[in-house]
């Protein structure tokens, strides 16, 4: 798999007497709206959550393909054994018999933005297999030969993602996509370039029936988390099943931690707590509300959260009110209230994105050698590249001049025992850290 590295700096000072700010967001009846939220400015943008079927990651070096399970009731099945080059565009009606079993369906990961439903059928024993496609180390091209059955409430489709060129710095990423009705009719051959409309956006969203890409996300640095509907594994007694739920998913590079069972007023932030923060998309999720309700209002758990925003400020927040999605209860449907306070603020932080677009290690996990791929917006000059183990011991360090554009740095890891390591890039006032797994 490709591992996207987090970018950030930490030069923090304690805020003076943090005060609580109250805010309310509105997902509307049936939780019909996604709400992008910034801890600094409040609601950034809302968008209907049922107007797209598939989504493609827009970052340079990204390969994630997602399905809108909860909002648009899209289900994905892999048509295993069918070569797309040989069979796409033919009548696959008979070939899909038996594929609509729930245990065969593919679902988005909710713990990371790197893995969508169409990445889930990868061979876990092959680090170059990315699900819908296969990574070619020499060309850095992702090529696919798989067909997927895409079911929506109104129609069934066959989908082939032929390629993604995520390392083309001039037009990243460049997708080649084919979609048709299940019987092969109404074929559409699509070339999607994420630049410039979706530059610095998380996703490019696609409506199959309208053959239309949709620009729904705000700029990535403008929001911290999204109130949305998603699908996760839910247990009802002895039975577990994938089920649509409503909760909060965090943006990229927004590490957070929860403090459960303690009143938020008594919770005091300290720098040691930063080691407990996780860059996990569903870390907030939905378990701040209980399953029980009182006249259409959820009972809430005793839990607050700390999160680092794009400027490395630390915020504390807790949810104070949440209604159900139906208006029948007599309350405003889909309304959620929270209170927040900035408990630590940055004194002076240079925006790392002024210099660096993206950093990624491929392949990851690695065996023998790996490649650190950097995309810099401008000439950086002298930098330090270092590999450390989990205890912080430096195993390798070298100086590297970073030019403008895409560049590759070979990492020799053949002498390292299997485990997790960190690749640190330090230059021009910023630090980027990548996790490296050695097999």
CORSULSUL-V900946 format. One record per pair of residues at least 12 apart in sequence whose C-alpha atoms are under 7 Angstrom apart, sorted by the first residue. I is the first residue (numbers start at 1). J is the second residue. D is the distance in whole Angstrom. If there is no record, write none. Layout:
((I,J,D) (I,J,D))
This chain:
((1,127,6) (1,128,6) (1,130,6) (1,363,6) (1,364,5) (1,365,7) (2,360,7) (2,361,6) (2,362,5) (2,363,6) (2,364,6) (3,360,6) (3,361,6) (3,364,6) (4,359,6) (4,360,5) (5,359,5) (5,360,6) (5,433,6) (5,434,5) (6,253,6) (6,432,6) (6,433,6) (6,434,7) (7,352,7) (7,432,5) (7,433,7) (8,352,6) (8,431,6) (8,432,6) (9,312,7) (9,349,7) (9,430,6) (9,431,6) (10,312,6) (11,346,6) (11,347,6) (11,348,6) (11,349,6) (12,344,7) (12,345,6) (12,346,4) (12,347,6) (13,344,6) (13,345,6) (13,346,6) (13,347,6) (14,343,7) (14,344,5) (14,345,6) (15,342,7) (15,343,6) (15,344,5) (15,345,6) (18,341,6) (18,342,6) (18,343,6) (19,341,6) (20,339,6) (20,340,5) (20,341,5) (21,339,5) (21,340,5) (21,341,6) (22,338,6) (22,339,4) (22,340,7) (23,337,6) (23,338,6) (23,339,6) (24,336,6) (24,337,4) (24,338,6) (25,43,7) (25,335,6) (25,336,5) (25,337,6) (26,334,6) (26,335,5) (26,336,7) (27,334,5) (27,335,6) (28,333,6) (28,334,5) (28,335,7) (29,325,5) (29,326,6) (29,327,7) (29,333,5) (29,334,6) (30,325,5) (30,326,6) (30,334,7) (31,325,5) (31,334,5) (32,48,6) (32,49,6) (33,46,6) (33,47,5) (33,48,5) (33,49,5) (34,46,5) (34,47,5) (34,48,6) (34,49,6) (34,226,7) (34,227,6) (34,228,5) (35,47,7) (35,226,6) (35,227,5) (35,228,7) (36,223,6) (36,225,6) (36,226,4) (36,227,7) (37,223,5) (37,224,6) (37,225,6) (37,226,6) (38,222,7) (38,223,4) (38,224,5) (38,225,7) (39,224,7) (44,223,7) (45,218,7) (47,216,7) (49,71,5) (50,71,5) (50,72,5) (51,207,7) (52,68,7) (52,72,7) (52,205,6) (52,206,5) (52,207,5) (53,67,6) (53,68,5) (53,72,6) (53,74,6) (53,206,6) (53,207,5) (53,208,6) (54,66,6) (54,67,5) (54,68,6) (54,205,6) (54,206,5) (54,207,7) (55,67,6) (55,203,6) (55,204,6) (55,205,4) (55,206,6) (56,203,5) (56,204,5) (56,205,6) (57,202,6) (57,203,5) (57,204,6) (58,173,6) (58,194,6) (58,198,6) (58,199,7) (58,201,6) (58,202,6) (58,203,5) (58,204,6) (59,173,7) (59,202,7) (60,166,5) (60,167,6) (60,172,5) (60,173,6) (60,358,7) (61,166,4) (61,167,6) (62,166,6) (64,114,5) (64,115,5) (64,116,5) (64,119,7) (65,116,5) (65,117,7) (65,118,6) (65,119,7) (66,108,6) (66,116,4) (66,117,5) (66,118,6) (67,108,7) (67,117,6) (69,230,7) (69,231,6) (70,229,6) (70,230,5) (70,231,6) (70,244,5) (71,229,6) (73,152,6) (73,153,7) (74,150,7) (74,151,6) (74,152,5) (75,105,7) (75,150,6) (75,151,5) (75,152,7) (76,105,6) (76,106,5) (76,148,7) (76,149,6) (76,150,5) (76,151,6) (77,99,6) (77,104,6) (77,105,5) (77,106,6) (77,148,6) (77,149,5) (77,150,7) (78,147,7) (78,148,5) (78,149,6) (79,147,6) (79,148,5) (79,149,7) (82,146,7) (82,147,7) (83,145,6) (83,146,6) (84,145,5) (84,146,5) (84,147,5) (84,160,6) (85,145,6) (88,147,7) (89,180,7) (89,184,4) (89,187,7) (90,183,6) (90,184,5) (91,182,6) (91,183,4) (91,184,5) (92,182,6) (92,183,6) (93,182,6) (93,183,6) (106,118,7) (106,120,6) (110,281,6) (110,282,6) (111,280,5) (111,281,5) (111,282,5) (112,280,6) (112,281,5) (118,131,6) (118,132,6) (119,131,4) (119,132,6) (127,363,7) (127,364,7) (127,365,6) (128,363,7) (132,144,6) (132,146,6) (132,161,7) (133,145,7) (140,167,7) (141,164,6) (141,165,5) (142,163,5) (142,164,5) (142,165,6) (143,162,6) (143,163,4) (143,164,7) (144,161,6) (144,162,5) (144,163,6) (145,162,6) (146,160,6) (147,159,6) (147,160,5) (148,160,7) (156,181,6) (156,182,6) (157,179,7) (157,180,6) (157,181,4) (157,182,5) (158,179,6) (158,180,5) (158,181,6) (158,182,5) (159,178,6) (159,179,5) (159,180,7) (160,177,6) (160,178,5) (160,179,6) (161,176,6) (161,177,5) (161,178,6) (162,176,5) (162,177,6) (163,175,6) (163,176,5) (164,176,6) (169,405,7) (169,406,6) (171,193,6) (171,195,5) (172,193,7) (172,194,6) (172,195,6) (173,193,6) (173,194,6) (174,192,6) (174,193,5) (174,194,7) (175,191,6) (175,192,5) (175,193,6) (176,190,6) (176,191,5) (176,192,6) (177,189,6) (177,190,5) (177,191,6) (178,190,6) (200,219,6) (200,220,6) (201,217,6) (201,218,6) (201,219,5) (201,220,5) (202,217,7) (202,220,6) (203,217,7) (221,310,6) (224,250,6) (224,251,5) (224,254,7) (224,309,6) (225,248,7) (225,249,6) (225,250,4) (225,251,5) (226,248,6) (226,249,5) (226,250,6) (227,247,6) (227,248,5) (227,249,7) (228,246,6) (228,247,6) (228,248,6) (229,244,7) (229,245,6) (229,246,4) (229,247,6) (230,244,5) (230,245,6) (230,246,6) (231,243,5) (231,244,4) (231,245,6) (232,244,7) (246,286,7) (247,285,5) (247,286,4) (248,282,7) (248,284,6) (248,285,5) (248,286,6) (249,281,5) (249,282,5) (249,284,7) (249,285,6) (250,281,5) (250,282,7) (251,281,7) (253,279,6) (254,279,6) (254,307,6) (254,308,6) (254,309,6) (255,277,5) (255,278,5) (255,279,4) (255,280,7) (255,307,6) (255,308,6) (256,277,5) (256,278,5) (256,279,6) (256,305,7) (256,306,5) (256,307,4) (256,308,7) (257,276,6) (257,277,5) (257,278,6) (257,305,6) (257,306,5) (257,307,7) (258,303,7) (258,304,6) (258,305,4) (258,306,6) (259,303,6) (259,304,5) (259,305,6) (260,302,6) (260,303,4) (260,304,7) (261,302,5) (261,303,6) (262,302,6) (262,303,7) (263,302,7) (264,304,6) (269,343,7) (288,300,6) (288,301,5) (288,303,6) (289,301,6) (295,329,6) (296,323,6) (296,324,6) (296,329,5) (296,331,7) (297,322,6) (297,323,4) (297,324,6) (298,322,6) (298,323,6) (298,324,7) (303,318,7) (304,316,7) (304,317,6) (304,318,5) (305,317,5) (305,318,6) (311,346,7) (312,346,6) (313,344,6) (313,345,4) (313,346,6) (314,342,6) (314,343,6) (314,344,5) (314,345,6) (315,340,7) (315,341,6) (315,342,4) (315,343,6) (315,344,7) (316,340,6) (316,341,5) (316,342,6) (316,343,7) (317,338,7) (317,339,6) (317,340,4) (317,341,6) (318,338,6) (318,339,6) (318,340,7) (319,337,6) (319,338,4) (319,339,7) (320,337,5) (320,338,5) (321,336,6) (321,337,5) (321,338,7) (322,335,6) (322,336,4) (322,337,6) (323,335,5) (323,336,7) (352,430,6) (355,376,6) (355,377,5) (355,378,6) (355,380,7) (356,375,6) (356,376,4) (356,377,6) (357,375,5) (357,376,6) (357,377,6) (358,374,6) (358,375,5) (359,373,6) (359,374,5) (359,375,6) (360,372,6) (360,373,5) (360,374,7) (361,373,6) (364,436,6) (364,437,6) (365,436,7) (365,437,5) (365,438,5) (365,439,6) (366,437,6) (366,438,5) (366,439,6) (367,413,7) (367,414,6) (367,438,6) (367,439,5) (368,412,6) (368,413,5) (368,414,4) (369,411,6) (369,412,5) (369,413,5) (369,414,6) (370,410,6) (370,411,5) (370,412,7) (371,408,6) (371,409,6) (371,410,5) (371,411,6) (372,408,6) (372,409,5) (372,410,6) (373,407,6) (373,408,5) (373,409,6) (374,406,6) (374,407,5) (374,408,6) (375,405,5) (375,406,4) (375,407,6) (376,404,5) (376,405,5) (376,406,7) (377,404,6) (377,405,6) (378,403,7) (378,404,4) (379,402,6) (379,403,5) (379,404,4) (380,402,5) (380,403,6) (380,428,7) (381,401,5) (381,402,5) (381,403,7) (382,399,7) (382,400,6) (382,401,4) (382,402,7) (382,427,7) (383,399,6) (383,400,5) (383,401,6) (383,402,7) (383,425,7) (383,426,6) (383,427,4) (384,397,7) (384,398,6) (384,399,5) (384,400,6) (384,425,6) (384,426,5) (384,427,6) (385,397,6) (385,398,5) (385,399,6) (385,400,7) (385,424,6) (385,425,5) (385,426,7) (386,398,7) (386,423,6) (386,424,5) (386,425,7) (387,421,7) (387,422,6) (387,423,5) (387,424,6) (388,421,6) (388,422,5) (388,423,7) (389,420,7) (389,421,5) (389,422,6) (390,420,7) (390,421,6) (418,438,5) (418,439,5) (419,437,6) (419,438,5) (419,439,7) (420,435,7) (420,436,6) (420,437,5) (420,438,6) (421,435,6) (421,436,5) (421,437,6) (422,434,6) (422,435,5) (422,436,6) (423,435,6) (423,436,7))
